[in-house]
Amino acid sequence: MKIVCTGSVAYDYLMSFPGYFKDHIIAERLDTISLSFLVDSMVKQRGGVAPNIAYTLALLGAKPVLLATVGEDFSEYRAWLEEKGIDTTGAKVIPGTYTASFFANTDLANAQIASFYAGAMSHAAELKITSLPGEKPDLVIISPNSPDAMRDYPRECIAAGIPYLYDPSQQIVRMDGAVLKEGVLGAEMLFVNEYEYELLLRATELTKEEILSHVKFMVVTLSAKGSMVFCGDSEHAIEAFPTDIKVDPTGVGDAFRGGFLTGYRCGLDWVTCGQMGSLAAAYCLEQRGPQNHSYTPAEFVARYRTVFNDGGQLDCLLK
């Protein structure tokens, strides 16, 4: 299966606050809120939704294609992704710009306050999915990107008959409701977290039933509570993979998507797909940064079987 990953490519600047944000928020003074947090540490990591998802897909044996706009500072990042088995021929350097940057401050409860600088990502709509060389994609992942790119890519996929996964997440608040609705109704599959799901329903004025009548399936992630997979009239509750090591939540949702999609491309059932997503998310949570975890397919399968029973289905990853 040829999977094309579109979305942000960024450098993540991750900071740690040795307290709880909630202790410093005065509910009755939100209209004049003014906060600054002195952090204990900061690290720079490779990130961005598109390469984060592609990274997990590559760890589990896929050869994903990255389609994104990047800055002049991308060369080292490109080499890293290529080394991991990700095709970056669709990553276009925009002269005179920097790669997008994500600034995230995480507290002791793993709550985050973040800002995002678009940089080269602002040019994403200049790229066309159908301009990629080789065979037509079997699936395009449309994840957070410049709003105009997220408007154009679903239309391009529909016109070309290419199935796409719609993952608007952080950009729901920046996009027009009608454009979001168009993206949802044309999608093969929809991924959101529980908060984004409520925002999406409000912005599009769609009901859960209306969404499920159009998409093949919908996944709503629930953080530590696991996730829900909805397909037609069926619902599947997926528990989070147990781990006592919780270092950094950045990129955990992206890893979940990569794990889930690996099961999907192998033709596995919804529960197994969701459990694979949960394990991939746990690996990410246990390390700082979205691309610092590593495992072989064999190691992934062995750890999966310490908690879940796949009935031998995951042998497909070992061939």
C-alpha atoms as one frame of an Amber mdcrd trajectory, in Angstrom:
protein
   0.000   0.000   0.000   1.401   3.379  -1.047   0.668   5.864   1.740   1.326
   9.581   1.262   1.665  11.664   4.428   0.789  15.346   4.127   0.864  17.850
   6.961   3.259  19.861   9.050   6.994  19.228   9.153   8.501  21.016  12.115
  11.208  21.293  14.676   9.791  20.831  18.166  11.110  22.906  21.059   9.942
  20.978  24.123  10.004  22.519  27.590   9.206  21.087  31.035   7.439  23.007
  33.799   7.914  21.502  37.296   4.376  22.255  38.448   0.753  22.283  37.282
  -0.656  24.899  34.914  -4.072  24.569  36.564  -2.661  25.931  39.838  -1.918
  29.260  38.157  -5.113  29.801  36.170  -7.674  32.072  37.818 -10.996  31.177
  36.225 -12.645  34.531  36.936  -9.697  36.412  35.402  -9.405  34.600  32.057
 -10.278  37.791  30.182  -7.018  39.355  31.425  -4.860  36.240  31.654  -1.111
  36.909  31.683   1.175  34.004  32.518   4.830  33.148  32.084   6.307  29.831
  33.207   9.964  29.374  34.147  10.881  25.958  32.743  13.491  23.456  33.929
  14.614  22.215  30.522  14.280  22.642  26.781  15.251  20.313  23.948  14.992
  20.618  20.182  13.498  17.610  18.420  12.457  16.603  14.923   8.682  16.724
  14.652   5.636  17.691  12.657   2.536  15.552  12.228   3.322  14.167   8.763
   6.832  12.812   9.499   5.734  11.649  12.964   3.064   9.424  11.431   5.440
   8.342   8.666   8.083   7.448  11.264   5.859   4.876  12.979   4.684   3.505
   9.641   8.320   3.037   8.620   9.244   1.352  11.924   6.534  -1.210  11.196
   7.680  -1.958   7.666   5.888   0.517   5.405   7.568   2.861   2.912   5.566
   6.073   3.350   5.973   9.118   1.136   6.266  12.602   2.668   4.570  15.470
   0.801   5.275  18.818   2.478   6.979  22.181   2.194  10.109  22.695   4.291
  12.721  25.351   4.922  16.380  25.701   4.029  17.274  24.141   7.394  15.747
  20.770   6.433  18.776  18.941   4.997  19.786  17.144   8.209  16.163  16.231
   8.929  15.768  14.882   5.385  18.791  12.640   5.795  17.375  11.283   9.076
  14.003  10.446   7.504  15.579   8.818   4.462  17.743   6.702   6.756  14.561
   5.491   8.483  12.969   4.424   5.193  10.754   7.433   4.468  10.606   8.751
   0.909  11.190  12.533   1.052  11.197  13.280  -2.678   7.888  15.094  -2.115
   9.428  17.464   0.458   9.927  20.805  -1.315  12.365  23.380   0.067  10.999
  26.934   0.047  13.953  29.323  -0.460  14.457  31.972   2.212  12.283  30.273
   4.834  12.720  28.159   7.937  11.005  24.849   8.577   7.934  25.268  10.797
   8.507  25.322  14.575   6.424  23.970  17.466   6.969  25.349  20.983   5.407
  23.191  23.724   5.530  23.544  27.505   4.463  20.420  29.434   3.576  20.322
  33.137   3.666  17.462  35.650   0.191  16.295  34.605   1.292  16.109  30.945
  -0.930  19.105  30.169   0.515  21.254  27.401   0.504  24.894  26.354   1.882
  25.289  22.858   2.449  27.683  19.975   3.172  26.939  16.323   5.091  28.991
  13.751   4.127  27.982  10.207   7.252  29.042   8.310   7.634  27.056   5.077
   4.378  25.221   5.806   2.504  28.322   4.641   3.387  27.282   1.079   1.948
  23.758   1.337  -0.935  24.469  -1.040   1.614  24.922  -3.832   2.161  21.146
  -3.813  -0.111  18.739  -5.661  -0.661  15.134  -4.644  -1.099  14.074  -8.241
   2.319  15.527  -9.151   4.136  12.842  -7.164   6.034  10.413  -9.394   5.115
   6.745  -9.592   1.861   4.968  -8.968  -1.215   6.723  -7.638  -1.392   6.588
  -3.820  -3.612   3.998  -2.182  -4.176   6.368   0.742  -3.402  10.009   1.510
  -3.177  11.212   5.103  -4.421  14.793   5.354  -3.179  16.013   8.726  -2.727
  19.532  10.186  -1.200  21.825   7.597  -1.778  25.272   6.188  -5.574  25.817
   6.003  -5.541  26.334   2.233  -3.694  23.042   1.724  -6.205  21.271   3.956
  -8.945  22.776   1.808  -7.357  21.769  -1.495  -6.059  18.267  -0.743  -9.460
  16.646  -0.079 -10.798  18.123  -3.313  -7.782  16.858  -5.227  -8.142  13.371
  -3.728 -11.853  13.226  -4.547 -11.243  14.362  -8.131  -8.499  11.752  -8.573
 -10.395   8.958  -6.828  -7.814   8.636  -4.037  -9.076   7.585  -0.566  -7.926
   9.871   2.223  -7.699   9.922   5.996  -8.903  13.241   7.382  -7.142  14.403
  10.548  -7.870  18.139  11.017  -7.024  18.170  14.776  -5.237  21.407  15.751
  -6.418  23.252  12.645 -10.124  22.861  13.406 -10.065  26.249  15.133  -8.484
  27.929  12.076 -10.661  26.455   9.347 -14.045  27.463   7.977 -16.861  25.167
   9.088 -18.063  24.558   5.539 -14.550  23.549   4.435 -14.209  21.194   7.407
 -17.578  19.644   6.600 -16.505  19.099   2.993 -13.318  17.406   4.172 -15.165
  15.122   6.569 -17.891  14.056   4.162 -15.412  13.101   1.442 -13.100  11.142
   3.727 -12.549   7.401   3.859 -11.657   7.666   7.537 -11.633  10.325  10.264
  -9.258  10.635  13.236  -9.717  13.138  16.098  -9.214  13.251  19.846 -12.194
  13.634  22.177 -11.911  17.424  22.498 -11.358  17.919  18.786 -14.385  15.719
  18.112 -16.649  18.115  20.004 -15.080  21.103  18.229 -15.595  19.378  14.879
 -19.274  18.656  15.547 -19.808  22.279  16.524 -17.910  23.721  13.547 -19.503
  21.483  10.893 -22.973  21.183  12.481 -22.787  17.483  11.644 -24.049  14.740
  13.930 -22.175  11.578  14.755 -24.698   9.614  12.678 -24.220  11.881   9.668
 -20.438  11.481   9.846 -20.640   7.688  10.131 -22.978   7.511   7.149 -20.179
   8.934   4.985 -16.853   7.674   6.367 -15.778   4.042   6.427 -14.765   4.421
  10.053 -13.962   7.054  12.677 -11.430   6.884  15.503 -11.693   9.103  18.585
  -8.673   8.942  20.889  -9.289   9.405  24.611  -5.776   9.949  26.005  -5.162
   7.663  28.994  -8.648   6.188  28.610  -7.732   4.594  25.277  -9.778   5.154
  22.132 -13.042   4.369  20.386 -13.413   2.990  16.873 -16.759   3.615  15.171
 -17.733   1.745  12.023 -21.356   1.940  10.884 -23.467   0.760  13.802 -20.581
  -0.927  15.607 -18.411   0.587  18.335 -15.168  -0.804  19.701 -13.551   0.406
  22.929  -9.761   0.126  22.892  -7.809   0.295  26.133  -4.578   2.216  26.406
  -1.477   0.045  26.452  -0.249  -0.070  30.067   3.026   1.677  30.842   4.501
   3.209  33.971   6.919   5.347  31.955   5.300   8.623  30.921   7.938  11.039
  29.741   6.419  13.273  27.053   3.001  13.263  25.298   4.258  15.093  22.199
   3.569  13.010  19.088   1.694  10.252  20.933  -1.428  10.741  18.807   0.668
  10.623  15.641   2.281   7.362  16.741  -1.194   5.956  17.447  -2.229   6.760
  13.882   0.857   5.071  12.470   0.234   1.925  14.501  -3.469   1.821  13.670
  -2.841   2.337   9.958  -0.283  -0.452   9.943  -2.999  -2.823  11.098  -5.377
  -1.347   8.545  -2.979  -1.807   5.629  -2.527  -5.430   6.745  -6.301  -5.970
   6.674  -6.635  -6.648  10.406  -9.814  -6.191  12.469 -10.695  -2.888  14.142
  -9.805  -3.993  17.662  -6.368  -5.239  16.638  -5.756  -2.032  14.680  -6.698
   0.020  17.730  -4.498  -2.047  20.022  -1.574  -1.609  17.641  -2.178   2.133
  17.791  -2.209   1.992  21.593   1.128   0.181  21.743   2.737   2.532  19.201
   1.505   5.464  21.317   3.009   3.934  24.474   6.421   3.595  22.828   6.292
   7.309  21.948   5.084   8.366  25.406   8.048   6.621  27.005  10.613   8.859
  25.285  11.080  12.606  24.996  10.204  13.800  21.509   8.054  12.241  18.794
  10.777  10.315  16.938  13.174   9.064  19.607  11.517   5.711  20.263  12.645
   2.741  18.212  11.764  -0.941  17.807  11.781  -3.695  15.235   8.534  -5.293
  14.027   9.505  -8.413  15.982   9.977  -6.416  19.190   6.640  -4.668  18.609
   4.806  -7.960  18.131   6.423  -9.531  21.187   5.462  -6.614  23.426   1.929
  -6.500  21.994   1.440 -10.143  22.972   2.352  -9.464  26.595  -0.989  -7.644
  26.930  -3.219  -8.409  23.931  -4.085 -11.582  22.038  -3.951 -11.211  18.250
  -4.501 -14.893  17.482  -1.436 -14.867  15.238  -2.626 -11.957  13.077   0.494
  -9.895  13.704   2.657 -12.529  12.070   2.062 -10.437   8.924   4.628  -7.960
  10.298   7.290 -10.639  10.649   7.449 -11.740   7.010
